[in-house]
Amino acid sequence: MNNILVLITLSDEGIQQIKANSELPKKEMEFIHTWKKEGVLENFFISVSKKDAVLIFRNIDELDAKERIAILPYYPFMQKTEYHILDKQF
């Protein structure tokens, strides 16, 4: 099965709301760690600015990836979300 690359950009207003609520990052990371343990999240990167993130899913389809992203606590603060299906070469 192909990998799915998800590129996320948070809105500036969203970043401010996230910073104002110390529980949101903890709740967000619970999902990330759970997906890693389940074996569906291969990689997770956050930009230095904390505005952008890259997730690489494996062994799931695009619909499942979209459903997973939609349940994240940060979802309401996402300005842009892109999904790219990748064929891993090596």
C-alpha positions as protocol buffer text, in pm:
chain_id: "A"
residue {
  index: 1
  type: MET
  ca { x: 0 y: 0 z: 0 }
}
residue {
  index: 2
  type: ASN
  ca { x: 119 y: 353 z: -73 }
}
residue {
  index: 3
  type: ASN
  ca { x: 216 y: 610 z: 184 }
}
residue {
  index: 4
  type: ILE
  ca { x: 10 y: 923 z: 237 }
}
residue {
  index: 5
  type: LEU
  ca { x: 188 y: 1250 z: 302 }
}
residue {
  index: 6
  type: VAL
  ca { x: -20 y: 1510 z: 486 }
}
residue {
  index: 7
  type: LEU
  ca { x: 97 y: 1871 z: 489 }
}
residue {
  index: 8
  type: ILE
  ca { x: -70 y: 2091 z: 748 }
}
residue {
  index: 9
  type: THR
  ca { x: -48 y: 2466 z: 800 }
}
residue {
  index: 10
  type: LEU
  ca { x: -209 y: 2627 z: 1103 }
}
residue {
  index: 11
  type: SER
  ca { x: -365 y: 2972 z: 1087 }
}
residue {
  index: 12
  type: ASP
  ca { x: -198 y: 3254 z: 1280 }
}
residue {
  index: 13
  type: GLU
  ca { x: -514 y: 3294 z: 1490 }
}
residue {
  index: 14
  type: GLY
  ca { x: -518 y: 2921 z: 1553 }
}
residue {
  index: 15
  type: ILE
  ca { x: -160 y: 2924 z: 1680 }
}
residue {
  index: 16
  type: GLN
  ca { x: -253 y: 3194 z: 1928 }
}
residue {
  index: 17
  type: GLN
  ca { x: -551 y: 2992 z: 2054 }
}
residue {
  index: 18
  type: ILE
  ca { x: -337 y: 2679 z: 2084 }
}
residue {
  index: 19
  type: LYS
  ca { x: -74 y: 2871 z: 2283 }
}
residue {
  index: 20
  type: ALA
  ca { x: -348 y: 2999 z: 2514 }
}
residue {
  index: 21
  type: ASN
  ca { x: -468 y: 2646 z: 2597 }
}
residue {
  index: 22
  type: SER
  ca { x: -191 y: 2426 z: 2739 }
}
residue {
  index: 23
  type: GLU
  ca { x: -411 y: 2114 z: 2717 }
}
residue {
  index: 24
  type: LEU
  ca { x: -449 y: 2124 z: 2338 }
}
residue {
  index: 25
  type: PRO
  ca { x: -89 y: 2023 z: 2254 }
}
residue {
  index: 26
  type: LYS
  ca { x: -108 y: 1735 z: 2502 }
}
residue {
  index: 27
  type: LYS
  ca { x: -432 y: 1609 z: 2349 }
}
residue {
  index: 28
  type: GLU
  ca { x: -291 y: 1646 z: 1998 }
}
residue {
  index: 29
  type: MET
  ca { x: 19 y: 1443 z: 2083 }
}
residue {
  index: 30
  type: GLU
  ca { x: -192 y: 1165 z: 2235 }
}
residue {
  index: 31
  type: PHE
  ca { x: -330 y: 1098 z: 1887 }
}
residue {
  index: 32
  type: ILE
  ca { x: 16 y: 1111 z: 1730 }
}
residue {
  index: 33
  type: HIS
  ca { x: 158 y: 861 z: 1980 }
}
residue {
  index: 34
  type: THR
  ca { x: -144 y: 630 z: 1943 }
}
residue {
  index: 35
  type: TRP
  ca { x: -112 y: 626 z: 1564 }
}
residue {
  index: 36
  type: LYS
  ca { x: 260 y: 554 z: 1594 }
}
residue {
  index: 37
  type: LYS
  ca { x: 187 y: 261 z: 1827 }
}
residue {
  index: 38
  type: GLU
  ca { x: -82 y: 134 z: 1586 }
}
residue {
  index: 39
  type: GLY
  ca { x: 178 y: 134 z: 1309 }
}
residue {
  index: 40
  type: VAL
  ca { x: -10 y: 372 z: 1080 }
}
residue {
  index: 41
  type: LEU
  ca { x: 205 y: 682 z: 1136 }
}
residue {
  index: 42
  type: GLU
  ca { x: 552 y: 639 z: 992 }
}
residue {
  index: 43
  type: ASN
  ca { x: 688 y: 993 z: 1040 }
}
residue {
  index: 44
  type: PHE
  ca { x: 586 y: 1317 z: 1206 }
}
residue {
  index: 45
  type: PHE
  ca { x: 763 y: 1649 z: 1161 }
}
residue {
  index: 46
  type: ILE
  ca { x: 688 y: 1994 z: 1301 }
}
residue {
  index: 47
  type: SER
  ca { x: 844 y: 2311 z: 1164 }
}
residue {
  index: 48
  type: VAL
  ca { x: 1056 y: 2523 z: 1395 }
}
residue {
  index: 49
  type: SER
  ca { x: 784 y: 2790 z: 1387 }
}
residue {
  index: 50
  type: LYS
  ca { x: 526 y: 2526 z: 1495 }
}
residue {
  index: 51
  type: LYS
  ca { x: 300 y: 2654 z: 1216 }
}
residue {
  index: 52
  type: ASP
  ca { x: 352 y: 2359 z: 980 }
}
residue {
  index: 53
  type: ALA
  ca { x: 348 y: 1983 z: 1022 }
}
residue {
  index: 54
  type: VAL
  ca { x: 414 y: 1683 z: 800 }
}
residue {
  index: 55
  type: LEU
  ca { x: 267 y: 1342 z: 873 }
}
residue {
  index: 56
  type: ILE
  ca { x: 344 y: 1031 z: 672 }
}
residue {
  index: 57
  type: PHE
  ca { x: 88 y: 755 z: 710 }
}
residue {
  index: 58
  type: ARG
  ca { x: 128 y: 396 z: 594 }
}
residue {
  index: 59
  type: ASN
  ca { x: -107 y: 101 z: 560 }
}
residue {
  index: 60
  type: ILE
  ca { x: -418 y: 322 z: 542 }
}
residue {
  index: 61
  type: ASP
  ca { x: -605 y: 478 z: 252 }
}
residue {
  index: 62
  type: GLU
  ca { x: -664 y: 848 z: 186 }
}
residue {
  index: 63
  type: LEU
  ca { x: -1014 y: 845 z: 333 }
}
residue {
  index: 64
  type: ASP
  ca { x: -883 y: 699 z: 659 }
}
residue {
  index: 65
  type: ALA
  ca { x: -606 y: 960 z: 669 }
}
residue {
  index: 66
  type: LYS
  ca { x: -859 y: 1240 z: 618 }
}
residue {
  index: 67
  type: GLU
  ca { x: -1085 y: 1100 z: 891 }
}
residue {
  index: 68
  type: ARG
  ca { x: -792 y: 1079 z: 1132 }
}
residue {
  index: 69
  type: ILE
  ca { x: -683 y: 1437 z: 1064 }
}
residue {
  index: 70
  type: ALA
  ca { x: -1042 y: 1559 z: 1111 }
}
residue {
  index: 71
  type: ILE
  ca { x: -1054 y: 1429 z: 1471 }
}
residue {
  index: 72
  type: LEU
  ca { x: -737 y: 1607 z: 1581 }
}
residue {
  index: 73
  type: PRO
  ca { x: -781 y: 1881 z: 1842 }
}
residue {
  index: 74
  type: TYR
  ca { x: -589 y: 2119 z: 1612 }
}
residue {
  index: 75
  type: TYR
  ca { x: -821 y: 2052 z: 1317 }
}
residue {
  index: 76
  type: PRO
  ca { x: -1037 y: 2364 z: 1369 }
}
residue {
  index: 77
  type: PHE
  ca { x: -719 y: 2573 z: 1356 }
}
residue {
  index: 78
  type: MET
  ca { x: -583 y: 2427 z: 1032 }
}
residue {
  index: 79
  type: GLN
  ca { x: -566 y: 2683 z: 754 }
}
residue {
  index: 80
  type: LYS
  ca { x: -449 y: 2440 z: 490 }
}
residue {
  index: 81
  type: THR
  ca { x: -433 y: 2061 z: 467 }
}
residue {
  index: 82
  type: GLU
  ca { x: -293 y: 1877 z: 165 }
}
residue {
  index: 83
  type: TYR
  ca { x: -290 y: 1502 z: 99 }
}
residue {
  index: 84
  type: HIS
  ca { x: -40 y: 1340 z: -136 }
}
residue {
  index: 85
  type: ILE
  ca { x: -35 y: 970 z: -216 }
}
residue {
  index: 86
  type: LEU
  ca { x: 324 y: 852 z: -251 }
}
residue {
  index: 87
  type: ASP
  ca { x: 481 y: 545 z: -404 }
}
residue {
  index: 88
  type: LYS
  ca { x: 790 y: 472 z: -194 }
}
residue {
  index: 89
  type: GLN
  ca { x: 1092 y: 400 z: -414 }
}
residue {
  index: 90
  type: PHE
  ca { x: 1345 y: 296 z: -148 }
}
